[in-house]
Amino acid sequence: MIDAMKKILVVEDERELAKLLEDHLKDAGYLVTVVHDGETGLREGIAGDYQLIILDLMLPGGDGLEICRALRADPPYTPVLMLTSLSTELDRVLGLEMGADDYMTKPFSIRELVARVKAILRRVDSIERSVQAPSDSVIRIGGLSIDADRRKVVLGGKEVRLTAKEFDLLWFFASNPGRVFTRQQLLDRVWGYSFTGYSYTVNSHINQLRAKLEEDRSHPRYIETVWGVGYRFAEEKGE
């Protein structure tokens, strides 16, 4: 699917900002629908066939966190880019834990927002292409199972709850076992950013994945550190 055919839902109560986003996203070739309250946004997000939802955190008629949680409760999976006037680490983490794929704090650069939109859509396209063959939709190593179609991870028979970006990072690693990636390469391939200075984001997500997957984080089984280079996903060594 080419970008020009992709539909984006903007849920933003600041009408001037919503209009600005609509104009720039249309200029970038997207089909854009704008709503200004949470209730309408949730209804439209569930009913509409959108490839991305841009969602403000603070909305009349339902806040963005609750809307994001509701959208994640049932398939299909629609990427969410969350916007907020708040900037604390807790707010950011809450948004990502609720299932947002990315997060931007107001005020922000419209150029960067459009770049983030393109990056999210490229990443989703890449994952969808990689799982078109049924045999490729589930990766298993040891007691770990990663199901891309259902975006579900099971470890030792128990489901592991991952954020959207944690899942994407794990799927990318598991799709390339044994291959070493630098932080910048991971940032480019998983987040879609070519910007320097964001390597802490990679470190943070790898630490979060290890906390959820590794029995002993000091001796990880799945995501290994290659000192001075980056990280790699362990190759199958048998049970």
N, C-alpha and C positions, 0 to 999 in steps of 0.2 A: 504494500500500500504506500503510495507516495504521500509526502507531507501535505500536498494541496488538498487531498481528500480527507484529511483527518479533522475530527470534530473536537473542539475544546469547550468545556463549560467553565465560565468564570462566575464564582459566587462571591460577590464583593459589594458591601453596602455603601462604600464611598463612591458616589456616582461619577465624580470626575476621574478618579483612578480607574474605575471599571471601564469608562469610555476610552481612556488612554490605553489600557490593556487591549481592549477590543480592537482599536485602530491598528496598533502595532502587530498584533497577532494576525489580523486580516492581511496586513501588508506582507507578512511572512508567508502567507499562502494557506492559512488555516480557516476552517469554518468555525465561527465563534457564536456561542449563545451566552447571554449575560442575564443573571438574576441577582436580586439585591437582598434576599433574606434567607435564613437558614432553612425554614420549612419548605420553601419553593426549591431551594438548592438540593435538599435531600430527595425530594420527590422527582425532580428533573434528573438528578444523578443516578437514581435507581432505574428510572424508566427510559432514559435516553441512552443512545448508543454512542458514548463518548470515548475517545482515546486518551483523554487527560482531563482532570478537573483541577482548576486553580481555586483554592478554597481559603477564604479569610478566616482567621481564628475567632475573632469577635464579631458576631452577627446578631441582628434581631431575629427572633424566632428559632433559636437553636445555635449553639456555638460550634465552631469548626471541629473540635475534638469529638463531640458527640456524633456529628455528621460523618466524620472519618471512621469512627468505630462502627457506625451503622452500615456504611458502604462496605466495610471489610467483613461484615458478618456473613454475607452470602456472595457467591460468584455471580457474574464474572468479575475478574480483577481489573479495576480501572486505576491507573496511576494518579496520585494526588500530589500537587505542589501546594504547600501551605504557606499563607502569608500572615504576618502578624506585626503589630506595633510593639510587641513585647520582645525583649532581647535576652532574658536570662537563660542560663544553661538548662534549668529545670523546664522552662517553657518549650525549649527546642527538643529536649529529650521526650517530653510528654507527647509532642506532635509526632515524632518519629515512632514512638512506641505504639501510638494509636494506629499506625500504618501508613503515615505520610511517606512519600518517596523522597521528597526534598523539602526544604524549608528556607524561606527568605524573610528577612526582617526589614520593615519599613523604616526609613525610606530606602529604596533600592534603585539600582540602575535598570531601566527598561531593557537596554541591550543585554545585560546579564540575565534578566528574566527570560528573554526570548532564547538566549543561549542555553539556559537550563531546560526550557521546554523542549528544545531540539534534542538535547542530550538524553532526557528521559525517554522521549519517543524512539530515539535510535537504540537505546538500551533494550526497551521492550520489544522492538522489532527483532533485535539480535537474539533475544531469548526465544521468541516465538519461532524464528527460523530454525533454531537449534533443536527444537522439540517437535518438529513436524512429523518425524518418523516415530511411531509408537515405541520402538525399541530404545529410542534415545531419551524418552521423556522421564525416565527414572534412573538415577545413578545410585548404585549401592557399593559400599565399601565397609567390610567388617559388619558391625551392627548399625551402621548409619545408612539411612535411605533418604534420598532427596527427590521429591516428585515435583517436576516443573509445572505440569499441567494443573495440579491442585495447589501448587506452592506450599507443599507440606513436607516437613522434615520429621523423621522418626529415628530415635536413637535408643537402642536396646528395648524396642517394643513400646516406647513412650514418645508421644509427640512433643517436639521442641518448638516453642513459640518464638519466631524470629520476626524482627521488623522487616519491612520491604527491602531495605538496602542490605541488611544482613543476609537475607535470602539470596539476593542477586550476587553478592560477593561470594557466598558459599557455592552457589551454582557455577559461577565462573571458575573458581578454583577447582571444583570437582570435575569440570569439563576439560581441564588441562592438567591431569595428574602428573606430578614430577617436574613440571615446568616452573622455572623460577621467574617471578615478576618483581620489578622494582615498585616502590610506592607510587611513583609517577605513572608507571604503566597501568597499575590497578586503578588509579584515579581516572585515567583517560578511558580505560576500557569498561569500567563498572559505573563510574559516575558520569563519564562523558566530558569531564573538564580537562582542558589543556593547561590550566593555570597552575603556576608554581605557588608554594606557600600553603597548600591544602593537605600536605602529607599527614598532618595530625589526624585528619578525618579517617584516613586508612588505618592508622594505628589504633584509633579508638574503636572502630568497627571490628578489627581483628581481635582486640582484647575482649570485646563483648561476645564474639562468636566463641572464643576459647572458653569463656566463663560458662557458656551454655552447652558446649559440646565435649570439652576435654575433662577427663577424670583427674588428670594431673597437669595443670597449666604450665608447670615448669618443665615437663617432658611431654609436649603435645603429640598426640597420635595423628591428627588430621592436618592441621595447619602448622607447618614447620617454618622456623626462621632460618634463613640462610644469611649468616652474619656478614655484614658489609655490603649485601646485595639487596635482599628483600625477603619474599616469602614464597612458599610452594605448598601445594596440596600433596599429601603423602600418596605414593603409589600403593596398590593393594599388596599386602604382605601375608594375606591369609588370616584366618581367625586365630 
